[in-house]
Amino acid sequence: MKVITLFISLLIVNTAIGQNHVPLPHGMVFGEKPDTVALMQASKLETFMGKKTRITTSVTGKVIKVTQEKGGWFEMDAGNRRVITAHFTNAGINLPKQLAGRTVIISGIAAKQFIADDLQHMAGDTVNGKKQHKINTSPGRRISFEVKGLLIDK
């Protein structure tokens, strides 16, 4: 009787552990299905944007990590030690942590983060020719992406 109880409890534990490591299938969609007609690499997004602050586009790249499962917040590799921070427009999307390391296709709105020093919204804020405020912006985090749809590619 003890052997049967032990066997059943091990079976339940093994099943529960196995469910957490289910691989995400190729072609799985979160949100709307992304448009793949004008698809570009994430590393080329910033140069494609040029001086534009916002564009609607589709991008493919590798997910570095899922920062917040609820709401679909994640980081994507943009090449040259740059990172695209992305989140879903629909806050009801839940992304699994297993998405890290996978190549995905996302569509939505890419926006450059505003840097106060470049846009001069504190213009005239100088004392004796020196600025009073120092702007600490990370050059690796310049683009944010508002995702409407995500497709697991690889």
DSSP file (Angstrom, degrees, kcal/mol; ACC not computed):
  #  RESIDUE AA STRUCTURE BP1 BP2  ACC     N-H-->O    O-->H-N    N-H-->O    O-->H-N    TCO  KAPPA ALPHA  PHI   PSI    X-CA   Y-CA   Z-CA
    1    1 A M     >        0   0    0      0, 0.0     4,-2.1     0, 0.0     5,-0.2   0.000 360.0 360.0 360.0 -41.2    0.0    0.0    0.0
    2    2 A K  H  >  +     0   0    0      1,-0.2     4,-2.4     2,-0.2     5,-0.2   0.859 360.0  53.6 -65.6 -34.1    2.9    2.4    0.8
    3    3 A V  H  > S+     0   0    0      2,-0.2     4,-2.5     1,-0.2    -1,-0.2   0.898 108.7  48.3 -67.9 -40.6    4.5    1.6   -2.5
    4    4 A I  H  > S+     0   0    0      2,-0.2     4,-2.4     1,-0.2    -2,-0.2   0.917 112.6  48.3 -66.3 -43.2    1.4    2.4   -4.4
    5    5 A T  H  X S+     0   0    0     -4,-2.1     4,-2.3     2,-0.2    -2,-0.2   0.909 113.0  48.2 -63.2 -42.9    1.0    5.7   -2.6
    6    6 A L  H  X S+     0   0    0     -4,-2.4     4,-2.3     2,-0.2    -2,-0.2   0.909 111.6  50.2 -63.1 -42.9    4.6    6.6   -3.2
    7    7 A F  H  X S+     0   0    0     -4,-2.5     4,-2.0     2,-0.2    -2,-0.2   0.912 111.6  47.6 -63.3 -43.4    4.3    5.7   -6.9
    8    8 A I  H  X S+     0   0    0     -4,-2.4     4,-2.2     2,-0.2    -1,-0.2   0.907 111.9  49.5 -65.8 -42.3    1.2    7.9   -7.3
    9    9 A S  H  X S+     0   0    0     -4,-2.3     4,-2.2     1,-0.2    -1,-0.2   0.891 111.6  49.1 -66.3 -38.0    2.8   10.8   -5.5
   10   10 A L  H  X S+     0   0    0     -4,-2.3     4,-2.5     2,-0.2    -1,-0.2   0.875 110.2  52.0 -65.8 -37.4    5.9   10.6   -7.7
   11   11 A L  H  X S+     0   0    0     -4,-2.0     4,-2.0     2,-0.2    -2,-0.2   0.901 110.4  47.6 -65.1 -41.5    3.8   10.4  -10.8
   12   12 A I  H  X S+     0   0    0     -4,-2.2     4,-2.2     2,-0.2    -2,-0.2   0.917 113.4  47.4 -66.2 -44.0    1.9   13.6   -9.8
   13   13 A V  H  X S+     0   0    0     -4,-2.2     4,-2.3     1,-0.2     5,-0.2   0.915 112.1  50.0 -63.9 -43.5    5.1   15.4   -9.0
   14   14 A N  H  X S+     0   0    0     -4,-2.5     4,-2.1     1,-0.2    -1,-0.2   0.878 111.1  49.1 -63.6 -39.1    6.7   14.3  -12.3
   15   15 A T  H  X S+     0   0    0     -4,-2.0     4,-1.3     2,-0.2    -1,-0.2   0.902 111.1  49.6 -66.9 -41.7    3.6   15.5  -14.2
   16   16 A A  H  X S+     0   0    0     -4,-2.2     4,-0.6     1,-0.2    -2,-0.2   0.892 113.2  46.0 -66.0 -40.0    3.6   18.9  -12.5
   17   17 A I  H >< S+     0   0    0     -4,-2.3     3,-0.8     1,-0.2     4,-0.5   0.896 109.6  55.0 -69.2 -39.9    7.3   19.5  -13.2
   18   18 A G  H >< S+     0   0    0     -4,-2.1     3,-0.7     1,-0.2    -1,-0.2   0.770  99.1  61.7 -65.4 -27.4    7.0   18.4  -16.8
   19   19 A Q  H >< S+     0   0    0     -4,-1.3     3,-0.8     1,-0.2    -1,-0.2   0.775  96.8  59.0 -72.0 -25.8    4.2   20.9  -17.5
   20   20 A N  T << S+     0   0    0     -3,-0.8    -1,-0.2    -4,-0.6    -2,-0.2   0.682 104.3  51.3 -75.7 -17.4    6.5   23.8  -16.7
   21   21 A H  T <  S+     0   0    0     -3,-0.7    -1,-0.2    -4,-0.5    -2,-0.1  -0.033  70.9 138.9-112.3  29.9    9.0   22.9  -19.4
   22   22 A V    <   -     0   0    0     -3,-0.8    76,-0.1     1,-0.1    -3,-0.1  -0.634  55.2-122.4 -74.4 123.5    6.6   22.5  -22.4
   23   23 A P        -     0   0    0      0, 0.0    -1,-0.1     0, 0.0    -2,-0.1  -0.357  21.7-113.0 -69.0 147.7    8.4   24.0  -25.4
   24   24 A L        -     0   0    0     74,-0.2     2,-0.1     1,-0.1     3,-0.1  -0.665  36.8-121.4 -79.2 129.2    6.6   26.8  -27.2
   25   25 A P    >   -     0   0    0      0, 0.0     3,-1.4     0, 0.0   127,-0.2  -0.361  25.0-101.2 -74.4 150.8    5.6   25.7  -30.7
   26   26 A H  T 3  S+     0   0    0      1,-0.2   127,-0.2   128,-0.1   128,-0.1  -0.473 108.7  28.3 -64.0 135.3    6.8   27.4  -33.9
   27   27 A G  T 3  S+     0   0    0    125,-2.7    -1,-0.2     1,-0.3     2,-0.2   0.459  80.0 150.3  91.0   1.6    4.1   29.6  -35.3
   28   28 A M    <   -     0   0    0     -3,-1.4   124,-2.4   124,-0.2     2,-0.4  -0.496  33.4-149.3 -69.5 135.8    2.4   30.4  -31.9
   29   29 A V  E     -A  151   0A   0    122,-0.2     2,-0.4    -2,-0.2   122,-0.2  -0.894  14.6-167.0-114.6 136.1    0.8   33.8  -32.0
   30   30 A F  E    S-A  150   0A   0    120,-2.7   120,-2.6    -2,-0.4     2,-0.2  -0.989  70.3 -17.6-116.6 129.1    0.3   36.3  -29.1
   31   31 A G  E    S-A  149   0A   0     -2,-0.4   118,-0.3   118,-0.2     2,-0.2  -0.573 124.4  -5.9  76.4-141.5   -2.1   39.1  -29.8
   32   32 A E  S    S-     0   0    0    116,-2.2   118,-0.3    -2,-0.2    -2,-0.3  -0.522  84.9 -96.9 -83.5 154.5   -2.8   39.8  -33.5
   33   33 A K        -     0   0    0     -2,-0.2    -1,-0.1   116,-0.1   118,-0.1  -0.594  48.1-118.4 -70.9 125.8   -1.0   37.9  -36.2
   34   34 A P        -     0   0    0      0, 0.0     2,-0.5     0, 0.0    -1,-0.1  -0.310  18.4-116.3 -68.8 148.8    1.9   40.1  -37.3
   35   35 A D        -     0   0    0      1,-0.1     3,-0.1    22,-0.1   114,-0.1  -0.738  27.5-173.6 -82.5 124.4    2.1   41.4  -40.9
   36   36 A T    >   +     0   0    0     -2,-0.5     3,-0.7     1,-0.1    -1,-0.1   0.166  55.5  99.8-107.5  17.4    5.3   39.9  -42.5
   37   37 A V  T 3  S+     0   0    0      1,-0.3     2,-0.4     0, 0.0    -1,-0.1   0.962  94.7  26.6 -69.8 -51.9    5.2   41.8  -45.8
   38   38 A A  T 3  S+     0   0    0     -3,-0.1    20,-0.6     2,-0.0    -1,-0.3  -0.441  88.4 166.2-108.1  56.5    7.8   44.5  -45.0
   39   39 A L  E <   +b   58   0A   0     -3,-0.7     2,-0.3    -2,-0.4    20,-0.2  -0.505   8.9 179.3 -78.0 138.1    9.7   42.6  -42.4
   40   40 A M  E     -b   59   0A   0     18,-1.3    20,-2.5    -2,-0.2     2,-0.1  -0.934  32.8 -97.0-135.2 160.9   13.1   43.9  -41.3
   41   41 A Q  E >   -b   60   0A   0     -2,-0.3     3,-1.2    18,-0.2     4,-0.3  -0.450  30.2-124.9 -72.6 148.1   15.9   42.8  -38.8
   42   42 A A  G >  S+     0   0    0     18,-2.0     3,-1.0     1,-0.3     4,-0.5   0.803 109.5  63.3 -64.4 -29.0   15.8   44.4  -35.4
   43   43 A S  G 3  S+     0   0    0      1,-0.2     4,-0.3     2,-0.1    -1,-0.3   0.725 104.1  47.3 -69.1 -20.3   19.4   45.6  -35.9
   44   44 A K  G <> S+     0   0    0     -3,-1.2     4,-1.9     1,-0.1    -1,-0.2   0.421  86.8  91.6 -98.6  -0.1   18.4   47.7  -38.9
   45   45 A L  H <> S+     0   0    0     -3,-1.0     4,-2.1    -4,-0.3     5,-0.2   0.917  83.5  49.3 -65.2 -46.2   15.4   49.4  -37.2
   46   46 A E  H  > S+     0   0    0     -4,-0.5     4,-1.2     1,-0.2    -1,-0.2   0.898 114.1  45.0 -65.1 -40.7   17.2   52.5  -35.8
   47   47 A T  H  4 S+     0   0    0     -4,-0.3    -1,-0.2     1,-0.2    -2,-0.2   0.857 111.4  54.4 -70.2 -33.4   18.8   53.3  -39.1
   48   48 A F  H  < S+     0   0    0     -4,-1.9    -2,-0.2     1,-0.2    -1,-0.2   0.865 105.0  54.3 -65.7 -36.3   15.6   52.7  -41.0
   49   49 A M  H >< S+     0   0    0     -4,-2.1     3,-2.3     1,-0.2    -1,-0.2   0.841  80.5 170.3 -68.2 -32.5   13.8   55.2  -38.7
   50   50 A G  T 3< S-     0   0    0     -4,-1.2    -1,-0.2     1,-0.3    -2,-0.1  -0.393  71.9 -16.1  59.5-122.8   16.3   58.0  -39.4
   51   51 A K  T 3  S+     0   0    0     -2,-0.2    -1,-0.3    -3,-0.1     2,-0.1   0.443 108.7 112.9 -94.1  -1.7   15.0   61.2  -37.9
   52   52 A K    <   -     0   0    0     -3,-2.3     3,-0.1     1,-0.1    60,-0.1  -0.447  54.4-156.5 -70.3 144.6   11.4   59.9  -37.5
   53   53 A T  S    S+     0   0    0      1,-0.3    59,-2.4    -2,-0.1     2,-0.3   0.752  75.6  22.4 -92.7 -26.8   10.3   59.5  -33.9
   54   54 A R  E     + C   0 111A   0     57,-0.2     2,-0.3    -5,-0.1    -1,-0.3  -1.000  62.7 167.5-142.9 138.5    7.6   56.9  -34.5
   55   55 A I  E     - C   0 110A   0     55,-2.2    55,-2.8    -2,-0.3     2,-0.5  -0.988  31.8-127.3-143.9 154.9    6.9   54.4  -37.2
   56   56 A T  E     + C   0 109A   0     -2,-0.3     2,-0.3    53,-0.2    53,-0.2  -0.911  52.2 135.2-100.6 125.4    4.6   51.4  -37.7
   57   57 A T  E     - C   0 108A   0     51,-2.3    51,-2.4    -2,-0.5     2,-0.4  -0.926  51.7-111.4-157.3 174.5    6.5   48.4  -38.8
   58   58 A S  E     -bC  39 107A   0    -20,-0.6   -18,-1.3    -2,-0.3     2,-0.3  -0.985  33.9-174.6-121.0 135.3    7.3   44.6  -38.4
   59   59 A V  E     -bC  40 106A   0     47,-2.9    47,-3.1    -2,-0.4     2,-0.4  -0.958  14.6-153.5-132.4 144.2   10.6   43.5  -37.0
   60   60 A T  E     +bC  41 105A   0    -20,-2.5   -18,-2.0    -2,-0.3     2,-0.3  -0.960  36.1 123.4-117.0 140.6   12.2   40.1  -36.4
   61   61 A G  E     - C   0 104A   0     43,-2.1    43,-2.9    -2,-0.4     2,-0.4  -0.977  56.9 -75.1-175.6 178.0   14.8   39.5  -33.7
   62   62 A K  E     - C   0 103A   0     15,-0.4    15,-2.6    -2,-0.3     2,-0.5  -0.774  39.1-126.8 -97.2 133.4   15.8   37.4  -30.7
   63   63 A V  E     -D   76   0A   0     39,-2.5    38,-3.1    -2,-0.4    13,-0.3  -0.661  17.8-168.0 -77.7 125.4   14.1   37.9  -27.3
   64   64 A I  E     -     0   0A   0     11,-2.8     2,-0.3    -2,-0.5    -1,-0.2   0.945  65.1 -27.6 -78.0 -53.1   16.7   38.5  -24.6
   65   65 A K  E     -D   75   0A   0     10,-1.0    10,-2.5    35,-0.1     2,-0.8  -0.988  52.1-116.2-160.3 155.5   14.4   38.1  -21.7
   66   66 A V  E     -D   74   0A   0     -2,-0.3     8,-0.3    31,-0.2     3,-0.2  -0.877  28.8-174.3 -93.6 111.6   10.8   38.5  -20.6
   67   67 A T  E    S+     0   0A   0     -2,-0.8     2,-0.3     6,-0.7     7,-0.2   0.839  73.6  12.5 -81.0 -33.0   10.9   41.2  -18.0
   68   68 A Q  E   > -D   73   0A   0      5,-1.8     5,-2.3     1,-0.1    -1,-0.3  -0.919  60.4-161.5-146.9 116.9    7.2   41.0  -16.9
   69   69 A E  T > 5S+     0   0    0     -2,-0.3    26,-2.0    -3,-0.2     3,-1.4   0.937  78.8  70.3 -64.0 -48.1    5.0   38.1  -17.9
   70   70 A K  B 3 5S+H   94   0B   0      1,-0.3    24,-0.2    24,-0.2     3,-0.2  -0.594 111.4  17.0 -75.4 123.9    1.7   39.9  -17.2
   71   71 A G  T 3 5S-     0   0    0     22,-1.9    17,-1.2    -2,-0.4    -1,-0.3   0.246 116.3 -97.2  95.8 -11.4    1.2   42.7  -19.8
   72   72 A G  T < 5 +     0   0    0     -3,-1.4     2,-0.5    21,-0.3    16,-0.3   0.935  59.5 171.0  69.7  50.1    3.8   41.1  -22.2
   73   73 A W  E   < +D   68   0A   0     -5,-2.3    -5,-1.8    14,-0.2    -6,-0.7  -0.811  11.0 148.2 -93.9 129.6    7.0   43.2  -21.3
   74   74 A F  E     -DE  66  86A   0     12,-2.7    12,-3.0    -2,-0.5     2,-0.4  -0.959  40.3-121.6-152.2 169.7   10.2   41.9  -22.9
   75   75 A E  E     -DE  65  85A   0    -10,-2.5   -11,-2.8    -2,-0.3   -10,-1.0  -0.951  21.6-159.8-119.3 138.2   13.6   43.0  -24.3
   76   76 A M  E     -DE  63  84A   0      8,-2.7     8,-3.0    -2,-0.4     2,-0.4  -0.928  24.1-113.5-119.9 141.9   14.8   42.3  -27.8
   77   77 A D  E     - E   0  83A   0    -15,-2.6   -15,-0.4    -2,-0.4     6,-0.2  -0.583  28.2-179.8 -73.6 126.8   18.3   42.3  -29.1
   78   78 A A        -     0   0    0      4,-2.5     5,-0.2    -2,-0.4   -32,-0.2   0.195  46.0-109.2-111.0  13.3   18.9   45.1  -31.6
   79   79 A G  S >  S+     0   0    0      3,-0.5     3,-1.5   -35,-0.0    -1,-0.2   0.195  94.7  58.5  77.1 158.5   22.6   44.3  -32.3
   80   80 A N  T 3  S-     0   0    0      1,-0.3     3,-0.1    -3,-0.1    -1,-0.0   0.863 133.3 -60.1  52.4  43.1   25.7   46.3  -31.3
   81   81 A R  T 3  S+     0   0    0      1,-0.2     2,-0.3    59,-0.0    -1,-0.3   0.741 104.3 136.7  58.2  27.2   24.8   45.9  -27.6
   82   82 A R    <   -     0   0    0     -3,-1.5    -4,-2.5    59,-0.1    -3,-0.5  -0.759  39.0-155.0-102.2 152.1   21.5   47.8  -28.2
   83   83 A V  E     -E   77   0A   0     57,-3.4    60,-0.6    -2,-0.3     2,-0.6  -0.981   9.2-150.3-130.2 136.3   18.2   46.7  -26.7
   84   84 A I  E     -Ef  76 143A   0     -8,-3.0    -8,-2.7    -2,-0.4     2,-0.5  -0.938  16.8-148.9-102.4 119.4   14.6   47.3  -27.9
   85   85 A T  E     -Ef  75 144A   0     58,-1.7    60,-2.6    -2,-0.6     2,-0.3  -0.777  23.9-175.5 -87.9 129.9   12.2   47.4  -24.9
   86   86 A A  E     +Ef  74 145A   0    -12,-3.0   -12,-2.7    -2,-0.5     2,-0.3  -0.933  15.9 169.8-131.2 149.0    8.8   46.1  -26.0
   87   87 A H  E     - f   0 146A   0     58,-2.1    60,-3.2    -2,-0.3   -14,-0.2  -0.978  35.6-102.6-150.9 157.0    5.4   45.7  -24.4
   88   88 A F  E     - f   0 147A   0    -17,-1.2    60,-0.2   -16,-0.3    20,-0.0  -0.532  13.8-140.0 -82.2 146.3    2.0   44.8  -25.7
   89   89 A T  S    S+     0   0    0     58,-2.4     2,-0.8    -2,-0.2    -1,-0.1   0.855  96.9  67.2 -69.0 -35.3   -0.7   47.4  -26.3
   90   90 A N  S >  S-     0   0    0     57,-0.4     3,-1.4     1,-0.1    -2,-0.1  -0.790  73.8-160.6 -87.5 111.1   -3.2   44.9  -24.9
   91   91 A A  T 3  S+     0   0    0     -2,-0.8   -20,-0.2     1,-0.3    -1,-0.1   0.573  81.7  75.9 -71.1  -7.5   -2.3   44.6  -21.2
   92   92 A G  T 3  S+     0   0    0    -21,-0.1     2,-0.4   -22,-0.1    -1,-0.3   0.456  70.2 106.8 -83.1  -0.4   -4.2   41.2  -21.1
   93   93 A I    <   -     0   0    0     -3,-1.4   -22,-1.9   -22,-0.2     2,-0.5  -0.641  53.3-162.2 -81.5 132.4   -1.4   39.4  -22.9
   94   94 A N  B     -H   70   0B   0     -2,-0.4   -24,-0.2   -24,-0.2   -25,-0.1  -0.971   3.6-160.2-116.7 119.9    0.7   37.0  -20.8
   95   95 A L        -     0   0    0    -26,-2.0     2,-0.2    -2,-0.5   -23,-0.1  -0.810  17.4-125.7 -98.4 137.1    4.0   36.0  -22.2
   96   96 A P    >   -     0   0    0      0, 0.0     3,-1.5     0, 0.0     4,-0.1  -0.509  16.4-124.3 -78.1 151.1    5.8   32.8  -20.8
   97   97 A K  G >  S+     0   0    0      1,-0.3     3,-1.7    -2,-0.2   -31,-0.2   0.735 104.6  76.5 -64.0 -23.2    9.4   33.1  -19.6
   98   98 A Q  G 3  S+     0   0    0      1,-0.3    -1,-0.3   -76,-0.1   -74,-0.2   0.561  73.4  81.8 -67.3  -6.2   10.4   30.4  -22.1
   99   99 A L  G X   +     0   0    0     -3,-1.5     3,-2.0     2,-0.1   -36,-0.3   0.713  65.5 108.4 -70.5 -20.4   10.2   33.0  -24.8
  100  100 A A  T <  S+     0   0    0     -3,-1.7   -36,-0.2     1,-0.3   -35,-0.1  -0.366  83.3  19.0 -61.1 132.1   13.7   34.1  -23.9
  101  101 A G  T 3  S+     0   0    0    -38,-3.1    -1,-0.3     1,-0.3     2,-0.2   0.332  98.7 118.5  90.0  -6.7   16.2   33.1  -26.5
  102  102 A R    <   -     0   0    0     -3,-2.0   -39,-2.5   -39,-0.1     2,-0.5  -0.640  66.3-120.9 -93.2 150.5   13.6   32.5  -29.3
  103  103 A T  E     +C   62   0A   0     -2,-0.2    50,-2.3   -41,-0.2    51,-1.9  -0.792  40.3 179.0 -89.0 129.0   13.5   34.4  -32.6
  104  104 A V  E     -CG  61 152A   0    -43,-2.9   -43,-2.1    -2,-0.5     2,-0.5  -0.855  29.1-134.5-129.5 161.8   10.1   36.2  -32.9
  105  105 A I  E     -CG  60 151A   0     46,-2.7    46,-2.6    -2,-0.3     2,-0.4  -0.986  28.7-176.4-114.9 124.9    8.3   38.5  -35.4
  106  106 A I  E     -CG  59 150A   0    -47,-3.1   -47,-2.9    -2,-0.5     2,-0.4  -0.930   9.6-164.7-122.7 147.6    6.6   41.5  -33.8
  107  107 A S  E     +CG  58 149A   0     42,-2.1    41,-3.3    -2,-0.4    42,-1.5  -0.980  40.0  79.8-129.3 145.8    4.5   44.2  -35.4
  108  108 A G  E    S-CG  57 147A   0    -51,-2.4   -51,-2.3    -2,-0.4     2,-0.5  -0.976  77.8 -29.7 161.5-148.0    3.5   47.5  -33.9
  109  109 A I  E     -CG  56 146A   0     37,-2.1    37,-3.0    -2,-0.3     2,-0.4  -0.923  44.1-158.8-113.8 120.3    4.8   51.0  -33.3
  110  110 A A  E     -CG  55 145A   0    -55,-2.8   -55,-2.2    -2,-0.5     2,-0.4  -0.811  15.6-177.0 -94.8 136.0    8.5   51.7  -32.8
  111  111 A A  E     -CG  54 144A   0     33,-3.0    33,-3.0    -2,-0.4     2,-0.3  -0.997  23.9-128.7-136.6 138.1    9.3   54.9  -31.0
  112  112 A K  E     - G   0 143A   0    -59,-2.4     2,-0.3    -2,-0.4    31,-0.2  -0.635  31.9-116.7 -79.9 141.1   12.6   56.6  -30.2
  113  113 A Q        -     0   0    0     29,-3.3     2,-0.3    -2,-0.3    -1,-0.1  -0.598  32.5-113.8 -77.3 138.8   13.0   57.6  -26.6
  114  114 A F        -     0   0    0     -2,-0.3     2,-0.6     4,-0.0    -1,-0.1  -0.539  22.3-154.7 -76.4 135.2   13.3   61.4  -26.2
  115  115 A I    >>  -     0   0    0     -2,-0.3     4,-2.0     1,-0.1     3,-0.7  -0.958   8.5-147.9-110.8 118.1   16.6   62.6  -24.9
  116  116 A A  H 3>>S+     0   0    0     -2,-0.6     4,-1.3     1,-0.3     5,-0.7   0.824  94.6  56.8 -58.2 -36.1   16.2   66.0  -23.1
  117  117 A D  H 345S+     0   0    0      1,-0.2    -1,-0.3     2,-0.2     5,-0.0   0.873 110.4  44.0 -65.7 -37.4   19.7   67.2  -24.1
  118  118 A D  H <45S+     0   0    0     -3,-0.7    -2,-0.2     1,-0.2    -1,-0.2   0.875 117.8  43.1 -74.5 -37.9   18.9   66.7  -27.9
  119  119 A L  H  <5S-     0   0    0     -4,-2.0    -2,-0.2     4,-0.0    -1,-0.2   0.542  96.3-142.2 -90.3  -7.3   15.4   68.2  -27.8
  120  120 A Q  T ><5 +     0   0    0     -4,-1.3     3,-1.4    -5,-0.2    -3,-0.2   0.810  45.6 150.8  55.1  40.8   16.4   71.1  -25.6
  121  121 A H  T 3 <S+     0   0    0     -5,-0.7    -1,-0.1     1,-0.3    -4,-0.1   0.547  78.9  49.9 -79.4  -1.9   13.2   71.3  -23.5
  122  122 A M  T >  S+     0   0    0     -6,-0.4     3,-1.6    11,-0.0    -1,-0.3  -0.095  83.7 155.8-114.7  32.4   15.5   72.7  -20.7
  123  123 A A  T <   +     0   0    0     -3,-1.4     3,-0.0     1,-0.3    -6,-0.0  -0.285  63.2  26.9 -61.4 142.1   17.0   75.3  -23.1
  124  124 A G  T 3  S+     0   0    0      1,-0.1     2,-1.4     3,-0.0    -1,-0.3   0.502  81.8 128.6  83.8   4.1   18.4   78.3  -21.3
  125  125 A D    <   +     0   0    0     -3,-1.6     7,-1.7     2,-0.0     8,-0.4  -0.444  40.5 118.9 -90.4  61.8   19.0   76.3  -18.1
  126  126 A T  E     -I  131   0C   0     -2,-1.4     2,-0.4     5,-0.2     5,-0.2  -0.937  47.6-160.2-129.2 150.9   22.6   77.3  -17.7
  127  127 A V  E >  S-I  130   0C   0      3,-2.4     3,-1.6    -2,-0.3    -2,-0.0  -0.986  84.6 -14.6-128.8 119.1   24.6   79.2  -15.1
  128  128 A N  T 3  S-     0   0    0     -2,-0.4     3,-0.1     1,-0.3    -1,-0.1   0.855 129.4 -53.6  55.7  38.7   27.9   80.7  -16.2
  129  129 A G  T 3  S+     0   0    0      1,-0.2     2,-0.4     0, 0.0    -1,-0.3   0.488 116.3 109.7  80.7   2.4   27.8   78.7  -19.4
  130  130 A K  E <  S-I  127   0C   0     -3,-1.6    -3,-2.4     2,-0.0    -1,-0.2  -0.899  70.7-115.8-114.2 141.7   27.4   75.3  -17.6
  131  131 A K  E     -I  126   0C   0     -2,-0.4    -5,-0.2    -5,-0.2     3,-0.0  -0.470  12.5-151.8 -73.0 143.8   24.3   73.2  -17.7
  132  132 A Q  S    S+     0   0    0     -7,-1.7     2,-0.4    -2,-0.2    -1,-0.1   0.770  78.9  56.0 -84.4 -27.9   22.6   72.7  -14.3
  133  133 A H        -     0   0    0     -8,-0.4     2,-0.5   -11,-0.1    -1,-0.1  -0.880  69.8-149.4-111.8 137.2   21.1   69.3  -15.2
  134  134 A K        -     0   0    0     -2,-0.4     2,-0.7     2,-0.0    -2,-0.0  -0.891  12.9-144.4-101.8 133.6   23.0   66.2  -16.4
  135  135 A I        -     0   0    0     -2,-0.5     2,-0.9     2,-0.0   -20,-0.0  -0.868  12.2-168.1-100.4 113.1   21.1   63.9  -18.7
  136  136 A N        +     0   0    0     -2,-0.7     2,-0.4     2,-0.0    -2,-0.0  -0.828  20.0 160.5-103.6  96.3   21.9   60.2  -18.1
  137  137 A T        -     0   0    0     -2,-0.9     5,-0.1   -22,-0.0    -2,-0.0  -0.944  38.7-126.3-116.5 139.0   20.5   58.2  -20.9
  138  138 A S    >   -     0   0    0     -2,-0.4     3,-1.5     3,-0.2    -2,-0.0  -0.711   8.6-150.7 -82.7 123.4   21.7   54.8  -21.8
  139  139 A P  T 3  S+     0   0    0      0, 0.0     3,-0.3     0, 0.0    -1,-0.1   0.700  95.7  63.2 -67.7 -15.7   22.7   54.6  -25.5
  140  140 A G  T 3  S+     0   0    0      1,-0.2   -57,-3.4   -58,-0.1     2,-0.4   0.624  99.9  53.8 -80.8 -13.0   21.7   50.9  -25.5
  141  141 A R    <   +     0   0    0     -3,-1.5    -1,-0.2   -59,-0.2    -3,-0.2  -0.676  64.8 122.3-123.8  76.4   18.1   51.8  -24.7
  142  142 A R        +     0   0    0     -2,-0.4   -29,-3.3   -59,-0.4     2,-0.5   0.676  60.9  58.8-108.7 -22.0   16.9   54.2  -27.4
  143  143 A I  E     -fG  84 112A   0    -60,-0.6   -58,-1.7   -31,-0.2     2,-0.3  -0.926  55.6-170.6-118.1 132.7   13.9   52.4  -29.0
  144  144 A S  E     -fG  85 111A   0    -33,-3.0   -33,-3.0    -2,-0.5     2,-0.4  -0.889  11.8-151.9-113.1 152.0   10.7   51.2  -27.4
  145  145 A F  E     -fG  86 110A   0    -60,-2.6   -58,-2.1    -2,-0.3     2,-0.8  -0.985   8.8-153.7-131.0 125.3    8.2   49.1  -29.2
  146  146 A E  E     -fG  87 109A   0    -37,-3.0   -37,-2.1    -2,-0.4     2,-0.3  -0.866  27.6-148.4 -97.5 105.5    4.5   48.9  -28.7
  147  147 A V  E     +fG  88 108A   0    -60,-3.2   -58,-2.4    -2,-0.8   -57,-0.4  -0.573  30.0 173.4 -86.5 131.4    3.6   45.4  -29.9
  148  148 A K  E    S+     0   0A   0    -41,-3.3  -116,-2.2     1,-0.4     2,-0.3   0.707  75.7   8.7 -98.9 -30.9    0.2   44.6  -31.4
  149  149 A G  E     -AG  31 107A   0    -42,-1.5   -42,-2.1  -118,-0.3     2,-0.4  -0.996  58.6-163.1-153.0 146.9    1.1   41.0  -32.4
  150  150 A L  E     -AG  30 106A   0   -120,-2.6  -120,-2.7    -2,-0.3     2,-0.4  -0.997   3.9-170.4-133.2 135.3    3.9   38.5  -31.8
  151  151 A L  E     -AG  29 105A   0    -46,-2.6   -46,-2.7    -2,-0.4     2,-0.6  -0.994  25.1-128.4-126.0 127.4    4.7   35.3  -33.8
  152  152 A I  E     + G   0 104A   0   -124,-2.4  -125,-2.7    -2,-0.4   -48,-0.2  -0.661  31.7 174.0 -76.3 119.5    7.3   32.7  -32.6
  153  153 A D              0   0    0    -50,-2.3   -49,-0.2    -2,-0.6    -1,-0.2   0.909 360.0 360.0 -94.4 -53.2    9.5   32.2  -35.7
  154  154 A K              0   0    0    -51,-1.9   -50,-0.1  -128,-0.1  -128,-0.1   0.334 360.0 360.0-133.3 360.0   12.3   29.9  -34.4
